[in-house]
Amino acid sequence: MQESKASHAIENLAKMVTTESTVLRSGGKNININSEELVPRDVVILSSGDKVPADIRLFNVRDLRIDESALTGESISADKIDARS
């Protein structure tokens, strides 16, 4: 019973929390959209402290560190480098 209530509470909280992303769309303008509205080929603009809203390909990156602890359990941020170098 408690697990069921906790599960419902988590689902309700997830519905209340919406994340937005800044994307470069047609016309060359940056706009903020709900992350659920991202489509393939959207160019997502990330800044320091942003959460990555989807599985994306990175380009034009400088000094990137990612906190992957939710995925890997590692306690320190991971450096990311350009794979083309």
Secondary structure as the mmCIF struct_conf table of DSSP 4:
data_model
#
loop_
_struct_conf.conf_type_id
_struct_conf.id
_struct_conf.beg_label_comp_id
_struct_conf.beg_label_asym_id
_struct_conf.beg_label_seq_id
_struct_conf.end_label_comp_id
_struct_conf.end_label_asym_id
_struct_conf.end_label_seq_id
HELX_RH_AL_P HELX_RH_AL_P1 GLN A 2 MET A 16
STRN STRN1 GLU A 20 ARG A 25
TURN_TY1_P TURN_TY1_P1 SER A 26 GLY A 28
STRN STRN2 LYS A 29 ASN A 34
HELX_RH_3T_P HELX_RH_3T_P1 SER A 35 GLU A 37
TURN_TY1_P TURN_TY1_P2 PRO A 40 ARG A 41
STRN STRN3 VAL A 43 ILE A 45
TURN_TY1_P TURN_TY1_P3 SER A 48 GLY A 49
HELX_LH_PP_P HELX_LH_PP_P1 ASP A 50 VAL A 52
BEND BEND1 ALA A 54 ASP A 55
BEND BEND2 ASN A 60 ASN A 60
BEND BEND3 ASP A 63 ASP A 63
STRN STRN4 ARG A 65 ILE A 66
HELX_RH_AL_P HELX_RH_AL_P2 SER A 69 THR A 72
BEND BEND4 SER A 75 ILE A 76
HELX_LH_PP_P HELX_LH_PP_P2 SER A 77 SER A 77
STRN STRN5 ALA A 78 ASP A 79
TURN_TY1_P TURN_TY1_P4 ALA A 83 ARG A 84
#
